[in-house]
Amino acid sequence: MKRLFLFSFLLSLFLLSLSADGKTLRSLFAYNLFYLQTDNMPYIETYLSVNSSTVKFYKNSSNKYQSTLVITMSFKQNGKLIKYNKYNLRSLEFSDTTEVNDIFDMQRFSLANGVYDFDLSILDSVAGLGNEYNYSEKIEVKFNKDSIEMSSITMVDTIYKTINENILTKNGVDIYPRILNFYPDVYNKINVYAEVYNLNKHLGTDEKFIVRTSIFDANSNKDVKGYVLNKRESAKATNVILSEIPIDKLPSGNYFLEIKLLKRDDSEIVSGKIYFQRSNNIILEKNYYRNIVITNTFAGGISDLDTLREYIRCLSPLSSISEKQMADNFIRENDIVLLQKYFYEFWHKRNEKTPEKEWLNYLKNVQIVNAKYGSKVYKGYETDMGRVYLQYGAPNSISSSENEPSALPYQIWHYYKIGNYTNKRFVFYTPFLANNNYVLLHSDMIGEPNDERWKVKIYSRNNPAGDAENTEVESHFGDKLDDYFKNPR
């Protein structure tokens, strides 16, 4: 019952030149069908996500960047307008257009059973004509109020217990839907939500039944071994189905996720399914690592699983994003040989001739940061200072201030040279005076946090609010911050 469309608005060259900076508006649209028993009425839930990089932003009265889309949705039967909504969809406000998030919108419409002509219009009001799209589709709504019925299955990004009811609230939880049914390897699980109606009328109130959630191959229609979850439930007027299935080991491919309700005798009550795609490079990487030979290597000699896991965890400061993902997945397994091969290859890629020497030198630094920056809560390599030390080496100088009036405790690390970069600084501070955990606040090194209000935040000890637009601070008695930053000791 769920449909997914990827809109790519292709305009003529003339109109495209009039669009937002020559960009082509892109968005995702989907819908699901549910039944509200208190009103004896079905309803449709629509989801719209617009790629922010394809819309035009303007500076609003708060001097922030914002975009505005005009959305029009209508449902007609035989030319007669049944439901209609036209509204402005505004993005969040941003100080910098490089930091924008995609624009998300969700709407609900009560609709009686029947077939509807659905029309959707999206207009970038800032870009004006030329950045507009119109889409139409026939949608059928069909629920029997006396039969056992299942809603559409919703793929879910996140689920939270409801504090204040809002548009995302269903049966005591806030459901943040996932519009795109594509799961790259950074996703380790699938969460789904569905509702089943009238089980109490047909099975009897509180009668037990089984909810079986499974994954099967879309090409062969065969169940994927190891991906079946059974849960016992009791029949109610509306049963909420929340299921979570780990997919960290699921290979790349096309699949269906199926929710099936079964009686005690294993006969089917009702079922529904939803299509999704999986891309899992981690599985491919695992096959790659299995072919690595570690006989008579330093990695092959590490026989304690807990020690090996800890060694791999401490590699995080040097690891790429994909290496961190692989390490996290491999650590969860009990395959010590696979971990040994991963550990060996990690260092072999960095020093083919003497990987063990490279590791032992790094281990000495890990021991240093664990001793200097570790605590009862964090290992030294898990702290910001430990990470910077392990990634870039020991700083050439450290300027430290713990008792400067009006300032939170801070340290400024200075490096003469990092790779091809020279004269780089890292500013750490303790936002919470109750602990001694220094957090990286600001740096002029590429790829590191760069906060234009870093001085204001350090001098927030006696002025926690401050001016949100201000990036400079008034001079304070005993002020050393500028001097330490500009003239490292």
Disulfide bonds with the S-S distance in Angstrom:
none
